[in-house]
Amino acid sequence: MSEHHSDWCLRCGHNHRHGPTGDLSGAIPLFERTLSDTVQVLGEDHPDTLTARNNLACAYESAGDPSGAIPLFEQALSDTVRVMGEDHPDTLTARNNLAYAYHSAGDLSGAIPLFEQTVDARVLVLGETHPSTLTARNNLASAYQSAGDLNRAIPLFEKTLSDTVQVLGKAHPLTKAVRCAHVAACAQRVVDGPKMM
């Protein structure tokens, strides 16, 4: 292993120590440098390069900068589809991440079709009750709710909640998140109900 490659590996580990601590102002430049170095050392199409680009996009999104995150997520998805294929688990994650970024930025017309594609693909590749499929279904239901489509959101939350309880248990963090989202959607229906008539 070259000295340059050793430095690159150390930086990758350093980035992960910065990100979870909330020091995004320090982490983003490190993620940018890691991506640049990964491209230089491993090339554009190496799986670690795809991961480095996705990680940088996640850092931007976590810092509340969708304008920095979305182009990186778009490139990450495009590259991952090209390198790994449509149904590779990394592609499914990249698609979900881009949909989530669109949703966070308020672009529901961009988010919902990507979430729908992610759910369909995860069901085919991973199965109906895989935790990643359940997460994708929760994300899709949340996007429906944000779009005001409670007729699609609430049944999807209900199915997802039933499946998460059965597969992961009542105390699992995903089950709790789905339960809270379901309650919020039902409350929204009660509040919005008279306005809809």
N, C-alpha and C positions, 0 to 999 in steps of 0.2 A: 504494500500500500504506500503510495507516494505521500510526501509531507503535505502537499496541497489537499489530497483526499482526506488525510487525518484531520486537518484543520476544518474541512467541510463537515466531517462527521461530528466534530466537537460543537460546531455552530448549530447543527441540527438539534442536538441535545439541549444546548443553551436556549434556543428558541422555545422549546417546550417547557422549560422552567420559567421563562418570562410570561408566556401566555396565560396559564392558569392562575398566576398571582395577580392578574389584573393590570400589570404594567404594560399596557398595549402600546404606549408611546415608545417604550424601549423595545418591544417585541416586533413591531411592524418593520423597522429598518433591518432587523436581523432576519426576518422572514424574506424580505426583499433580497438581501444579500445571499441568503441560502438558495433562493430560486435562481438567481443569476449564476451562482457557483455550480448549482446542480445542472443547469443547462450546459455550462462550459465543460464540466467533468463528465457527465453522463449522456448529454444530448437531449434534444427536445422531446423525444418519444420514449424515454426511459420511464418506467412506472414511478420511480422516485421523483422525477421532474413533475409528473402529473400530480403527485401528492403534494409536492412543495408549492405548486401554483394554487392548489385547492387550499392548503394551509394559509397561504398569504391572503387569499380571498376571505377565508374565515376570520382572520385577524382584523381585516378591514371591516367586515360586517359586525364583529363583536365590538369594535370601536365606534360603531354607529355611522360608518361611512359607506353607504350602499353604492355611491358613485365610484368608489374605489374597488368595491367588492364585485359588483355585477359584471363588468367586463372580464375580470379574472375568472369568475365562475363560468361565464359564457365560453371563454377559451378552454377552460378545464373540461367542460362537457364536450365541446367539439373535438378536442384532442383525445379525450378518453374514448369517445365513440370510435374515432378513427383507429386508435391503437389497440384498444381492448375489445371493441365490438359493442353492439347495442345492448346486449343482455348481461354483460359482465357486471358483477356486484359493484365494482368501482364506478362504472358508468351509471348505475342506478343511484349510487350515492351522489355523484356529480350532478345528476339531473335533479335529485331532491334538494341539494344545496342551492342550485340556481333558482328553483321554484321558491324555496324559502326566502331567498334574497329578494326576489320579485315581490313576494307577499309582504315582507318587511318594508319594502319601499312603496307599498300601496299599489303596485301594478298587478291587480288581480287577473286581468285578461292575459297576462303572461304567466302568472303563477298557476292558475287552476288547470290549464291543459297539461302543464309539466307535472303537476302533482297527480293528475289522472293517469298519465303515461307511467309515472313511477309506481303507482299502486298496481296497475295492470301488469307491469313487468315484474315487480317483486312477487306478486301472486304466482306468476308462471315460473319464475326462477327459484324463489325461496319457499313458496307455499303460503297459503292463506293466513296462517297464524304465526309465522316467523316474527320475532320482535321488530325487525326492520320493516316488515310489511305493516305491522300494527302501527308503528310510528308514522309511516307514510299515509296510512288511512286517517290517523288523527290530524296530520298536517292538512290533508285534503278537506276534511270536515271543517277545520278551522278556517280555511280559505273560503269555503262555501258560506260559513257564518259571516265572515268579514264582508262578503259580497251581498249579504242580506238574504241569502237563499237557505232559510232555515228548514224548508221542506226537504232539502237534500242533506243539510248539515246534521240535524238531530237524529235521523235514522242511522246515519253513518257513525255518529258518536255512540249511539246505543249498541250497534253491532260491535264496534271496536271495544267498547267498555266490556261487553259480555265476553269477548274473546281474550282481552287482557286479563280479566279476572280468572278465567279458566286456565290460561297458559302461564301467566306470570304470578298470579295471586293478588289478593286484595291490597296488600301493603307495598307492592312494587311501585317505584316512582312513576313509571309510565301509566300504570293503572290509575294512580292518584291524579296525574295530569289529565288523562282522558275524562275521569269523573268530574273534575273541576270544569273542564271545557264543556262537557255535556250539561252540567248545571247552569253554566253561564248562557249557553244557547237556549235552554228551556226558559230561563228568566227573561232573556231577550224576547222570546216569543210572547211571553205574558205581557211584557211592556209594550211591544210593538203590535200586539193583537188588535186592539181597538183601532189603531191607525190603518191597519190593513183592510178593514171592512169597508 
